[in-house]
Amino acid sequence: MKHISSIIFGAAIVLAAYFLGNAYIKRANPPQIISVTGLGNENFTSDLIVWEGKFSANNTVLKSAFEQLNLDKAVVRNYLVSKGIKENNIIFNSVQTTEMRDNKYDNGNYVGSIFRGYQLTQSIKIESPNVALIEQVSREITELLNKGVQFNSFPPRYYYTKLADLKIEMISKATEDARIRAEKIAENSGSTLGDLSSARMGVFQITGQNSGEDYSWGGAYNTTSKNKTASITMKLNYRVN
């Protein structure tokens, strides 16, 4: 019985020594990893434009101001349609009413206000895939001044409707770029590239072409330029054999 116990005890010591030795070897020789970052970018032209503006009517009588605003609305709509913009692309938003007053002071002290009238403002939004047409109309909109409408135009905003497909393509490019970098590093070190151990996607950025815009940690999204550059990074970790 003592003999059997001695054998079991000896075997346990051998196994323990084996596992401890193996663990030490693994700690002393950790797996070699190459970390690389690849870049994928793509130039593209926006295929959707959003343009907004507003016009106003002033009068001391609210009803008269509203009637004038409706007349101006018809002039604006007819003008835009005559320029080739489809009526279903023209969105008139709700009317905003502002009571205009002048502050009154006596010896520097506020004593009340004087009513000057009402200002009614209506904004308009045009969203269209016909980028060139809307760009041209936005530049010529001051022609409405000759029709008695004071129209305030805002700069157009540009978007791209196929971003999802573009992003997939760029991830593929960034991944391939990172793999090539890793292979070159492994080759220069006399090793061979092993399996991919992890991959992490960076921030998606959209900037104007040749704009010199800074990238943002949260991701830039340029809407002021028609021609844009999209970019993304991929960080890959490879094992080395």
Helices and strands as residue ranges (DSSP letters): H 2-28, E 33-45, E 48-59, H 62-82, G 87-89, E 90-106, E 109-128, H 131-140, G 141-147, E 151-153, E 157-159, H 163-188, E 193-201, E 205-208, E 227-240
